[in-house]
Amino acid sequence: MLTEDQPAAQPLFIDFVNTLHWYEGVPIELIGNATDLAVWLGEHALPTASGEAGLQALLALRDHARAATESLASGQVPAAADLAALNAALGASTGRLVLNDADTSFAQLAFEADEDEQLPAFRIALSFANFLESGQRHRLKLCANPGCGFAFVDTSTNGTRRWCFMRYCGNRMKLRAFRQRQASGLGLRAALDDQAASRTA
């Protein structure tokens, strides 16, 4: 059985959005240069973007994808500019329609994109579009730690997952809440002691 620390695989666009997240409010950038981007693309079986221009184009797309993800996670409609950028990425790659598994009862018509420099952006935007089409947008969430910003699709049975990972943000936030409750209790006790002392004075 999967736990919060062993979540199901996430859609490509979620992995892409999370290449920029935060640790206690400090930004963590995973594809800030061409080398890091090439590693990330390789890990996701995508062709390397071409040079600085390819890097900047994907970083710009990530800004739109993150904004759209945050809107969906808060129950809002993504801004027109963010959807336009994702639609532009869908239309930028060339390819053809192909029939897959035609000799079985599971034949499907699919779009096969060319292996060009637009393919990473196309695959990311297609992942986002497929997610919207799936009707699972209510399961898209951001980590409940306000200093994190990690996005995820909640695949838990009851849909109550709150943290990116329990052993990181979950435990940290629970400990913080415990300390705040403890401090509040000590403050209340001190006030009650002061009241008692003033009555006996």
Z-matrix of the N, CA and C atoms (Angstrom, degrees):
N
C 1 1.464
C 2 1.529 1 109.72
N 3 1.340 2 116.38 1 135.09
C 4 1.457 3 120.73 2 -179.72
C 5 1.515 4 110.31 3 -75.83
N 6 1.325 5 116.37 4 141.46
C 7 1.456 6 122.02 5 174.63
C 8 1.511 7 108.60 6 -112.03
N 9 1.348 8 116.99 7 179.42
C 10 1.468 9 120.33 8 177.93
C 11 1.521 10 110.80 9 -61.77
N 12 1.336 11 117.58 10 -28.36
C 13 1.453 12 119.91 11 179.34
C 14 1.519 13 111.82 12 -89.52
N 15 1.342 14 117.42 13 -1.94
C 16 1.450 15 122.36 14 174.53
C 17 1.527 16 108.56 15 -132.53
N 18 1.359 17 116.50 16 61.30
C 19 1.463 18 119.09 17 -174.59
C 20 1.519 19 111.37 18 -72.14
N 21 1.329 20 115.30 19 159.33
C 22 1.457 21 120.07 20 175.17
C 23 1.531 22 109.65 21 -64.10
N 24 1.322 23 115.58 22 158.19
C 25 1.460 24 120.55 23 178.76
C 26 1.521 25 109.95 24 -56.80
N 27 1.306 26 115.62 25 141.30
C 28 1.460 27 121.17 26 -177.28
C 29 1.530 28 110.53 27 -98.65
N 30 1.341 29 117.71 28 155.15
C 31 1.466 30 120.38 29 176.34
C 32 1.527 31 111.19 30 -59.59
N 33 1.311 32 115.80 31 154.71
C 34 1.464 33 120.92 32 -177.89
C 35 1.518 34 111.87 33 -55.89
N 36 1.333 35 118.01 34 -41.35
C 37 1.463 36 118.60 35 -176.44
C 38 1.525 37 111.59 36 -65.97
N 39 1.343 38 117.63 37 -28.53
C 40 1.462 39 120.46 38 176.59
C 41 1.527 40 109.85 39 -69.42
N 42 1.323 41 117.12 40 -45.76
C 43 1.465 42 120.02 41 176.25
C 44 1.528 43 110.54 42 -57.74
N 45 1.323 44 116.27 43 -38.45
C 46 1.463 45 121.54 44 -179.45
C 47 1.524 46 111.09 45 -67.31
N 48 1.322 47 116.56 46 -47.82
C 49 1.467 48 121.10 47 178.57
C 50 1.526 49 110.43 48 -58.04
N 51 1.327 50 116.73 49 -39.01
C 52 1.464 51 120.99 50 -176.70
C 53 1.527 52 114.23 51 -78.18
N 54 1.324 53 117.52 52 3.02
C 55 1.465 54 118.36 53 171.62
C 56 1.529 55 110.41 54 -69.15
N 57 1.319 56 116.41 55 -12.16
C 58 1.462 57 121.29 56 167.66
C 59 1.518 58 107.24 57 -126.58
N 60 1.336 59 116.69 58 112.18
C 61 1.458 60 121.01 59 173.11
C 62 1.520 61 107.29 60 -141.32
N 63 1.310 62 117.06 61 -170.01
C 64 1.459 63 119.97 62 -172.81
C 65 1.517 64 110.95 63 -132.47
N 66 1.308 65 116.32 64 151.46
C 67 1.460 66 122.05 65 172.46
C 68 1.519 67 107.14 66 -122.61
N 69 1.331 68 115.74 67 107.66
C 70 1.461 69 120.99 68 -175.48
C 71 1.534 70 111.37 69 52.27
N 72 1.315 71 115.71 70 41.00
C 73 1.451 72 121.28 71 177.12
C 74 1.516 73 115.42 72 86.89
N 75 1.326 74 117.80 73 -6.72
C 76 1.469 75 121.62 74 179.45
C 77 1.528 76 108.76 75 -93.73
N 78 1.351 77 118.42 76 124.35
C 79 1.464 78 119.94 77 -176.19
C 80 1.523 79 112.96 78 -66.18
N 81 1.336 80 115.37 79 138.43
C 82 1.453 81 123.17 80 175.25
C 83 1.523 82 106.57 81 -114.77
N 84 1.322 83 116.91 82 110.75
C 85 1.468 84 122.99 83 -176.78
C 86 1.532 85 109.00 84 -104.14
N 87 1.324 86 116.63 85 119.77
C 88 1.463 87 121.12 86 -176.86
C 89 1.525 88 113.83 87 -99.41
N 90 1.327 89 118.24 88 -16.36
C 91 1.468 90 119.75 89 -179.39
C 92 1.526 91 110.24 90 -132.13
N 93 1.306 92 116.46 91 44.18
C 94 1.461 93 120.72 92 -176.29
C 95 1.514 94 114.81 93 -76.17
N 96 1.325 95 118.14 94 -11.20
C 97 1.472 96 120.61 95 177.27
C 98 1.522 97 108.79 96 -140.04
N 99 1.341 98 115.13 97 169.81
C 100 1.463 99 120.38 98 -173.90
C 101 1.527 100 112.19 99 -62.98
N 102 1.320 101 117.22 100 -34.25
C 103 1.469 102 120.52 101 179.96
C 104 1.518 103 111.26 102 -66.35
N 105 1.336 104 116.56 103 -48.21
C 106 1.461 105 120.42 104 179.31
C 107 1.524 106 111.12 105 -63.87
N 108 1.328 107 116.43 106 -38.33
C 109 1.459 108 120.10 107 178.48
C 110 1.528 109 110.52 108 -63.08
N 111 1.349 110 116.53 109 -43.08
C 112 1.461 111 120.27 110 179.95
C 113 1.525 112 111.11 111 -61.01
N 114 1.331 113 116.77 112 -38.73
C 115 1.465 114 120.78 113 177.68
C 116 1.522 115 110.43 114 -63.44
N 117 1.336 116 116.36 115 -47.25
C 118 1.464 117 120.35 116 -178.65
C 119 1.521 118 110.74 117 -62.99
N 120 1.326 119 117.45 118 -44.56
C 121 1.463 120 120.81 119 179.29
C 122 1.520 121 110.63 120 -62.03
N 123 1.342 122 116.40 121 -41.06
C 124 1.458 123 119.99 122 178.44
C 125 1.519 124 112.13 123 -62.44
N 126 1.326 125 116.49 124 -39.52
C 127 1.463 126 121.08 125 179.08
C 128 1.531 127 111.92 126 -64.69
N 129 1.332 128 116.09 127 -22.91
C 130 1.465 129 120.64 128 -178.90
C 131 1.532 130 111.89 129 -109.24
N 132 1.342 131 115.46 130 18.87
C 133 1.469 132 121.91 131 175.60
C 134 1.527 133 112.46 132 55.61
N 135 1.335 134 115.90 133 40.60
C 136 1.454 135 121.89 134 178.48
C 137 1.528 136 109.40 135 -116.10
N 138 1.340 137 117.67 136 146.93
C 139 1.469 138 119.96 137 178.51
C 140 1.522 139 111.28 138 -67.90
N 141 1.320 140 115.59 139 150.74
C 142 1.459 141 121.09 140 -178.24
C 143 1.519 142 111.03 141 -68.51
N 144 1.319 143 116.58 142 134.39
C 145 1.467 144 121.42 143 175.13
C 146 1.522 145 109.03 144 -70.28
N 147 1.311 146 116.42 145 150.48
C 148 1.463 147 120.30 146 -173.38
C 149 1.526 148 111.71 147 -85.58
N 150 1.340 149 116.03 148 108.46
C 151 1.448 150 123.06 149 169.08
C 152 1.515 151 115.68 150 59.64
N 153 1.340 152 113.63 151 -159.22
C 154 1.451 153 121.61 152 -176.67
C 155 1.523 154 112.13 153 -64.73
N 156 1.334 155 116.22 154 -36.12
C 157 1.465 156 119.95 155 -179.56
C 158 1.528 157 110.53 156 -64.18
N 159 1.339 158 116.22 157 -41.80
C 160 1.461 159 119.92 158 178.26
C 161 1.511 160 111.87 159 -64.85
N 162 1.333 161 116.62 160 -39.37
C 163 1.459 162 121.61 161 178.19
C 164 1.527 163 110.69 162 -62.25
N 165 1.316 164 116.34 163 -49.33
C 166 1.463 165 120.03 164 -177.41
C 167 1.521 166 111.65 165 -64.92
N 168 1.328 167 116.89 166 -36.10
C 169 1.461 168 119.98 167 178.84
C 170 1.525 169 111.05 168 -64.64
N 171 1.343 170 116.34 169 -40.35
C 172 1.461 171 119.16 170 179.52
C 173 1.525 172 111.61 171 -72.58
N 174 1.323 173 117.44 172 -34.82
C 175 1.460 174 119.88 173 176.62
C 176 1.531 175 110.70 174 -64.57
N 177 1.339 176 116.24 175 -38.38
C 178 1.465 177 120.21 176 177.44
C 179 1.527 178 110.19 177 -65.87
N 180 1.347 179 116.33 178 -41.39
C 181 1.463 180 119.50 179 177.56
C 182 1.522 181 110.44 180 -63.60
N 183 1.334 182 116.75 181 -37.53
C 184 1.461 183 119.40 182 179.26
C 185 1.523 184 112.00 183 -63.03
N 186 1.323 185 117.12 184 -37.36
C 187 1.470 186 120.31 185 176.84
C 188 1.527 187 110.19 186 -57.52
N 189 1.331 188 115.80 187 -44.77
C 190 1.467 189 120.19 188 -179.59
C 191 1.527 190 110.86 189 -69.91
N 192 1.332 191 117.00 190 -40.87
C 193 1.461 192 120.43 191 -179.39
C 194 1.522 193 110.79 192 -65.36
N 195 1.330 194 117.10 193 -39.65
C 196 1.465 195 119.57 194 178.79
C 197 1.527 196 110.44 195 -67.21
N 198 1.325 197 117.10 196 -44.41
C 199 1.469 198 119.76 197 179.48
C 200 1.524 199 110.36 198 -60.16
N 201 1.340 200 117.15 199 -42.22
C 202 1.466 201 120.78 200 178.80
C 203 1.523 202 110.82 201 -65.65
N 204 1.338 203 116.74 202 -39.18
C 205 1.465 204 121.44 203 179.06
C 206 1.521 205 110.72 204 -64.65
N 207 1.325 206 117.37 205 -44.13
C 208 1.457 207 120.86 206 179.48
C 209 1.528 208 111.12 207 -64.19
N 210 1.331 209 116.74 208 -37.27
C 211 1.468 210 120.04 209 177.70
C 212 1.522 211 110.47 210 -63.62
N 213 1.333 212 116.44 211 -47.82
C 214 1.459 213 120.43 212 -179.35
C 215 1.525 214 111.13 213 -62.82
N 216 1.334 215 116.79 214 -40.46
C 217 1.463 216 121.00 215 -178.47
C 218 1.525 217 111.91 216 -65.61
N 219 1.330 218 116.58 217 -25.02
C 220 1.465 219 120.26 218 178.79
C 221 1.525 220 111.87 219 -98.34
N 222 1.339 221 116.90 220 10.03
C 223 1.459 222 121.05 221 176.36
C 224 1.510 223 114.50 222 79.15
N 225 1.330 224 117.50 223 18.67
C 226 1.456 225 121.41 224 -179.13
C 227 1.529 226 110.74 225 -108.69
N 228 1.318 227 115.42 226 163.35
C 229 1.460 228 121.33 227 176.31
C 230 1.530 229 108.60 228 -82.26
N 231 1.343 230 119.17 229 131.18
C 232 1.464 231 120.13 230 178.05
C 233 1.520 232 112.02 231 -58.22
N 234 1.318 233 115.84 232 149.16
C 235 1.465 234 121.13 233 -179.89
C 236 1.525 235 110.19 234 -63.34
N 237 1.324 236 115.54 235 150.64
C 238 1.462 237 121.17 236 -178.28
C 239 1.526 238 111.51 237 -58.52
N 240 1.342 239 117.13 238 -38.22
C 241 1.464 240 120.41 239 -178.90
C 242 1.525 241 111.43 240 -65.18
N 243 1.337 242 117.11 241 -37.08
C 244 1.461 243 120.46 242 179.34
C 245 1.521 244 111.06 243 -69.29
N 246 1.320 245 117.08 244 -42.70
C 247 1.460 246 120.33 245 177.36
C 248 1.523 247 111.27 246 -66.06
N 249 1.338 248 116.65 247 -35.82
C 250 1.461 249 120.42 248 179.09
C 251 1.531 250 110.88 249 -64.09
N 252 1.327 251 116.81 250 -39.94
C 253 1.464 252 120.57 251 178.98
C 254 1.523 253 111.23 252 -65.18
N 255 1.327 254 116.64 253 -40.73
C 256 1.467 255 120.30 254 178.72
C 257 1.526 256 110.72 255 -69.54
N 258 1.323 257 117.24 256 -37.94
C 259 1.465 258 120.27 257 176.14
C 260 1.525 259 111.38 258 -65.25
N 261 1.335 260 116.46 259 -37.64
C 262 1.462 261 120.21 260 178.18
C 263 1.529 262 110.45 261 -63.18
N 264 1.340 263 116.39 262 -39.37
C 265 1.469 264 119.88 263 178.01
C 266 1.523 265 110.90 264 -65.85
N 267 1.325 266 116.74 265 -35.41
C 268 1.469 267 119.94 266 177.46
C 269 1.524 268 111.65 267 -64.25
N 270 1.331 269 115.93 268 -33.49
C 271 1.457 270 119.32 269 -176.10
C 272 1.506 271 115.25 270 -93.13
N 273 1.341 272 117.71 271 -3.22
C 274 1.463 273 120.18 272 -173.33
C 275 1.521 274 113.57 273 -84.02
N 276 1.324 275 118.27 274 -24.64
C 277 1.455 276 120.86 275 -176.55
C 278 1.524 277 110.75 276 -90.37
N 279 1.318 278 116.40 277 142.95
C 280 1.461 279 121.29 278 177.57
C 281 1.528 280 109.74 279 -94.33
N 282 1.338 281 115.53 280 158.79
C 283 1.450 282 119.34 281 -179.76
C 284 1.512 283 110.79 282 173.90
N 285 1.319 284 115.68 283 -156.56
C 286 1.456 285 120.29 284 -174.75
C 287 1.529 286 109.66 285 -152.78
N 288 1.323 287 115.90 286 157.79
C 289 1.452 288 120.88 287 173.17
C 290 1.522 289 109.12 288 -81.54
N 291 1.329 290 116.75 289 136.14
C 292 1.461 291 121.60 290 178.56
C 293 1.525 292 108.96 291 -132.80
N 294 1.323 293 115.71 292 154.59
C 295 1.459 294 121.40 293 177.27
C 296 1.520 295 107.96 294 -103.29
N 297 1.305 296 116.42 295 115.27
C 298 1.459 297 121.67 296 179.60
C 299 1.527 298 110.79 297 -97.08
N 300 1.330 299 116.09 298 145.61
C 301 1.469 300 122.79 299 176.65
C 302 1.532 301 112.06 300 54.65
N 303 1.334 302 115.20 301 41.53
C 304 1.472 303 119.47 302 -177.24
C 305 1.522 304 112.20 303 -65.46
N 306 1.338 305 117.62 304 -22.52
C 307 1.466 306 120.85 305 -177.97
C 308 1.530 307 112.47 306 -91.44
N 309 1.343 308 116.50 307 11.86
C 310 1.463 309 120.79 308 178.84
C 311 1.525 310 109.29 309 -125.59
N 312 1.322 311 115.44 310 177.92
C 313 1.475 312 119.71 311 177.69
C 314 1.524 313 111.87 312 -84.08
N 315 1.360 314 116.22 313 5.07
C 316 1.464 315 120.42 314 -179.03
C 317 1.528 316 111.51 315 -115.03
N 318 1.314 317 116.78 316 32.24
C 319 1.460 318 120.70 317 -179.48
C 320 1.521 319 110.92 318 -58.78
N 321 1.332 320 116.05 319 138.29
C 322 1.463 321 120.97 320 -179.10
C 323 1.520 322 109.86 321 -138.93
N 324 1.334 323 115.20 322 141.08
C 325 1.449 324 121.39 323 173.06
C 326 1.516 325 107.75 324 -88.27
N 327 1.332 326 116.80 325 128.17
C 328 1.466 327 120.28 326 -176.32
C 329 1.520 328 109.62 327 -138.12
N 330 1.341 329 113.92 328 159.93
C 331 1.459 330 120.54 329 176.39
C 332 1.520 331 108.22 330 -98.30
N 333 1.317 332 116.56 331 122.61
C 334 1.456 333 122.24 332 178.69
C 335 1.529 334 108.41 333 -104.29
N 336 1.333 335 116.01 334 109.46
C 337 1.463 336 120.80 335 -176.71
C 338 1.517 337 111.06 336 -79.89
N 339 1.310 338 115.86 337 148.49
C 340 1.457 339 120.75 338 173.91
C 341 1.524 340 109.87 339 -68.26
N 342 1.319 341 116.31 340 153.21
C 343 1.467 342 120.84 341 177.12
C 344 1.531 343 108.09 342 -81.47
N 345 1.323 344 116.76 343 78.65
C 346 1.457 345 120.12 344 179.98
C 347 1.519 346 110.13 345 -122.56
N 348 1.320 347 117.16 346 -180.00
C 349 1.462 348 121.09 347 -175.25
C 350 1.527 349 112.41 348 -69.98
N 351 1.333 350 117.02 349 -13.87
C 352 1.455 351 120.51 350 178.10
C 353 1.533 352 112.52 351 -86.40
N 354 1.338 353 116.43 352 -8.17
C 355 1.456 354 119.60 353 -173.27
C 356 1.527 355 113.88 354 -61.97
N 357 1.348 356 120.67 355 -42.74
C 358 1.472 357 118.45 356 178.79
C 359 1.533 358 112.68 357 -56.75
N 360 1.335 359 116.63 358 -47.19
C 361 1.468 360 119.85 359 -179.96
C 362 1.525 361 110.62 360 -63.61
N 363 1.321 362 116.20 361 -39.15
C 364 1.469 363 120.26 362 178.61
C 365 1.518 364 110.98 363 -62.03
N 366 1.326 365 117.14 364 -47.84
C 367 1.473 366 120.54 365 -178.13
C 368 1.539 367 111.07 366 -63.56
N 369 1.306 368 116.79 367 -38.85
C 370 1.472 369 120.48 368 179.17
C 371 1.528 370 110.33 369 -65.41
N 372 1.337 371 115.69 370 -47.38
C 373 1.466 372 119.60 371 179.99
C 374 1.529 373 110.80 372 -65.30
N 375 1.332 374 117.22 373 -36.59
C 376 1.463 375 120.80 374 178.28
C 377 1.530 376 110.31 375 -65.82
N 378 1.322 377 116.89 376 -38.08
C 379 1.464 378 120.94 377 176.61
C 380 1.528 379 110.40 378 -60.80
N 381 1.327 380 116.40 379 -43.51
C 382 1.463 381 121.14 380 178.08
C 383 1.527 382 110.69 381 -62.88
N 384 1.329 383 116.41 382 -44.92
C 385 1.461 384 120.93 383 -179.11
C 386 1.528 385 110.95 384 -64.35
N 387 1.331 386 116.95 385 -42.10
C 388 1.472 387 120.16 386 178.85
C 389 1.525 388 111.10 387 -63.48
N 390 1.333 389 115.78 388 -36.21
C 391 1.464 390 118.91 389 178.81
C 392 1.523 391 110.44 390 -65.87
N 393 1.325 392 117.49 391 -44.57
C 394 1.466 393 120.23 392 177.99
C 395 1.525 394 110.59 393 -60.19
N 396 1.316 395 115.83 394 -39.75
C 397 1.459 396 120.91 395 -178.38
C 398 1.532 397 111.73 396 -68.77
N 399 1.329 398 116.68 397 -24.69
C 400 1.468 399 120.76 398 -176.18
C 401 1.525 400 113.10 399 -71.65
N 402 1.326 401 117.76 400 -17.68
C 403 1.454 402 120.58 401 -178.09
C 404 1.517 403 113.68 402 76.45
N 405 1.319 404 117.45 403 19.00
C 406 1.469 405 121.51 404 -177.91
C 407 1.532 406 112.74 405 -104.58
N 408 1.317 407 117.45 406 17.11
C 409 1.462 408 119.21 407 -174.35
C 410 1.531 409 112.71 408 -60.86
N 411 1.326 410 117.90 409 -24.46
C 412 1.462 411 120.31 410 178.47
C 413 1.529 412 111.87 411 -67.91
N 414 1.333 413 117.19 412 -14.44
C 415 1.461 414 120.88 413 178.99
C 416 1.533 415 112.28 414 -94.10
N 417 1.309 416 117.13 415 -0.84
C 418 1.468 417 120.65 416 179.10
C 419 1.522 418 108.78 417 -82.16
N 420 1.328 419 116.65 418 125.06
C 421 1.461 420 120.80 419 -174.84
C 422 1.522 421 111.04 420 -138.10
N 423 1.326 422 114.00 421 163.06
C 424 1.457 423 122.47 422 169.43
C 425 1.519 424 107.46 423 -111.73
N 426 1.327 425 116.95 424 146.95
C 427 1.457 426 121.28 425 178.81
C 428 1.531 427 109.87 426 -52.72
N 429 1.331 428 116.03 427 137.05
C 430 1.461 429 120.99 428 -178.19
C 431 1.521 430 113.09 429 -70.10
N 432 1.319 431 118.21 430 -9.99
C 433 1.464 432 121.33 431 173.09
C 434 1.528 433 107.76 432 -77.53
N 435 1.336 434 119.37 433 112.74
C 436 1.467 435 120.91 434 -176.18
C 437 1.524 436 113.46 435 -63.22
N 438 1.324 437 117.98 436 -15.42
C 439 1.460 438 120.34 437 178.20
C 440 1.501 439 113.91 438 -93.15
N 441 1.339 440 117.78 439 11.30
C 442 1.466 441 121.13 440 -175.04
C 443 1.529 442 112.52 441 -110.27
N 444 1.324 443 117.57 442 -68.80
C 445 1.458 444 120.65 443 179.51
C 446 1.516 445 114.88 444 84.97
N 447 1.351 446 118.18 445 6.73
C 448 1.457 447 122.34 446 179.98
C 449 1.522 448 109.20 447 -68.15
N 450 1.320 449 116.77 448 130.34
C 451 1.460 450 121.82 449 -179.73
C 452 1.524 451 109.77 450 -97.12
N 453 1.322 452 116.35 451 150.09
C 454 1.457 453 119.81 452 176.48
C 455 1.522 454 110.18 453 -160.30
N 456 1.319 455 115.01 454 155.97
C 457 1.458 456 121.26 455 171.31
C 458 1.521 457 106.31 456 -96.19
N 459 1.313 458 116.05 457 120.99
C 460 1.459 459 122.33 458 -177.75
C 461 1.526 460 109.07 459 -76.27
N 462 1.330 461 116.65 460 105.77
C 463 1.460 462 120.97 461 -179.28
C 464 1.528 463 112.16 462 -99.51
N 465 1.337 464 116.81 463 8.12
C 466 1.456 465 119.19 464 179.10
C 467 1.530 466 109.95 465 -66.52
N 468 1.332 467 115.74 466 152.90
C 469 1.462 468 120.71 467 -175.62
C 470 1.521 469 112.27 468 -59.48
N 471 1.331 470 116.76 469 -44.23
C 472 1.464 471 119.65 470 -177.07
C 473 1.528 472 113.78 471 -92.88
N 474 1.337 473 117.17 472 -1.26
C 475 1.464 474 120.68 473 175.33
C 476 1.510 475 114.73 474 65.74
N 477 1.340 476 117.58 475 33.15
C 478 1.470 477 120.20 476 -175.95
C 479 1.531 478 112.96 477 -112.99
N 480 1.315 479 118.05 478 11.57
C 481 1.463 480 119.22 479 178.71
C 482 1.525 481 109.89 480 -63.18
N 483 1.338 482 116.96 481 136.01
C 484 1.467 483 121.37 482 -176.34
C 485 1.522 484 113.12 483 -118.59
N 486 1.320 485 117.29 484 -24.07
C 487 1.462 486 120.09 485 -170.25
C 488 1.521 487 111.65 486 -113.85
N 489 1.338 488 115.59 487 154.38
C 490 1.461 489 119.15 488 173.43
C 491 1.518 490 108.97 489 -59.77
N 492 1.354 491 116.11 490 -51.43
C 493 1.460 492 123.28 491 174.96
C 494 1.524 493 108.04 492 -146.10
N 495 1.309 494 116.18 493 132.63
C 496 1.462 495 120.11 494 -177.92
C 497 1.527 496 111.96 495 -60.47
N 498 1.342 497 117.32 496 -40.60
C 499 1.465 498 118.68 497 -174.60
C 500 1.529 499 112.30 498 -71.55
N 501 1.326 500 117.49 499 -13.10
C 502 1.464 501 120.83 500 176.11
C 503 1.532 502 109.58 501 -103.39
N 504 1.303 503 116.23 502 -89.35
C 505 1.461 504 119.90 503 -174.32
C 506 1.523 505 112.87 504 -68.92
N 507 1.330 506 118.01 505 -37.66
C 508 1.452 507 119.97 506 -177.93
C 509 1.519 508 112.01 507 -60.11
N 510 1.323 509 116.82 508 -53.24
C 511 1.467 510 120.24 509 -179.80
C 512 1.520 511 111.51 510 -64.42
N 513 1.348 512 116.43 511 -38.57
C 514 1.457 513 120.10 512 -178.57
C 515 1.525 514 111.03 513 -63.94
N 516 1.331 515 117.00 514 -44.97
C 517 1.455 516 120.16 515 -178.31
C 518 1.526 517 111.90 516 -70.97
N 519 1.320 518 117.12 517 -34.82
C 520 1.467 519 119.53 518 177.08
C 521 1.524 520 110.93 519 -66.67
N 522 1.324 521 116.51 520 -39.91
C 523 1.465 522 119.84 521 177.53
C 524 1.523 523 110.45 522 -65.65
N 525 1.324 524 117.20 523 -40.23
C 526 1.462 525 121.12 524 179.12
C 527 1.527 526 110.60 525 -63.50
N 528 1.332 527 116.57 526 -43.21
C 529 1.466 528 120.00 527 179.14
C 530 1.528 529 110.86 528 -64.58
N 531 1.343 530 116.23 529 -38.89
C 532 1.463 531 120.23 530 178.50
C 533 1.523 532 110.87 531 -62.17
N 534 1.326 533 116.55 532 -43.77
C 535 1.466 534 120.28 533 -179.68
C 536 1.526 535 111.37 534 -66.10
N 537 1.339 536 116.64 535 -36.33
C 538 1.464 537 119.62 536 178.07
C 539 1.526 538 110.92 537 -66.64
N 540 1.335 539 115.87 538 -41.15
C 541 1.465 540 118.78 539 177.52
C 542 1.524 541 110.55 540 -64.19
N 543 1.342 542 115.46 541 -39.79
C 544 1.460 543 120.17 542 179.85
C 545 1.525 544 110.25 543 -63.92
N 546 1.338 545 116.20 544 -44.05
C 547 1.463 546 120.34 545 179.59
C 548 1.524 547 110.94 546 -64.34
N 549 1.330 548 116.68 547 -40.15
C 550 1.464 549 120.08 548 178.45
C 551 1.519 550 110.77 549 -63.96
N 552 1.322 551 116.45 550 -39.85
C 553 1.455 552 120.48 551 178.80
C 554 1.503 553 112.34 552 -64.39
N 555 1.335 554 116.55 553 -40.56
C 556 1.463 555 120.67 554 178.00
C 557 1.523 556 111.04 555 -65.83
N 558 1.350 557 115.69 556 -38.32
C 559 1.461 558 119.65 557 178.62
C 560 1.512 559 111.53 558 -65.42
N 561 1.343 560 116.90 559 -41.54
C 562 1.461 561 120.81 560 178.45
C 563 1.519 562 110.56 561 -65.08
N 564 1.317 563 116.24 562 -41.32
C 565 1.458 564 119.80 563 -179.87
C 566 1.527 565 111.20 564 -63.21
N 567 1.331 566 116.57 565 -40.28
C 568 1.463 567 120.52 566 178.68
C 569 1.526 568 110.85 567 -64.27
N 570 1.332 569 117.09 568 -39.75
C 571 1.462 570 121.14 569 179.03
C 572 1.511 571 111.42 570 -64.77
N 573 1.330 572 115.66 571 -41.58
C 574 1.471 573 119.94 572 178.16
C 575 1.534 574 110.83 573 -65.56
N 576 1.315 575 116.85 574 -38.41
C 577 1.457 576 120.71 575 177.45
C 578 1.528 577 110.99 576 -63.65
N 579 1.360 578 115.48 577 -41.13
C 580 1.462 579 119.55 578 178.56
C 581 1.521 580 110.98 579 -63.70
N 582 1.352 581 116.14 580 -40.77
C 583 1.458 582 120.24 581 179.11
C 584 1.528 583 110.60 582 -62.58
N 585 1.337 584 115.70 583 -44.10
C 586 1.458 585 120.01 584 -179.86
C 587 1.507 586 111.32 585 -63.31
N 588 1.337 587 115.86 586 -39.90
C 589 1.476 588 120.33 587 -178.92
C 590 1.526 589 110.56 588 -66.35
N 591 1.342 590 117.19 589 -38.71
C 592 1.472 591 119.83 590 -178.79
C 593 1.534 592 112.08 591 -68.49
N 594 1.325 593 115.67 592 -30.14
C 595 1.469 594 118.86 593 179.00
C 596 1.511 595 112.75 594 -72.59
N 597 1.306 596 116.17 595 -30.75
C 598 1.461 597 120.02 596 -178.76
C 599 1.520 598 113.20 597 -90.69
N 600 1.334 599 115.51 598 -7.39
C 601 1.482 600 119.30 599 -177.63
C 602 1.518 601 110.04 600 -74.69
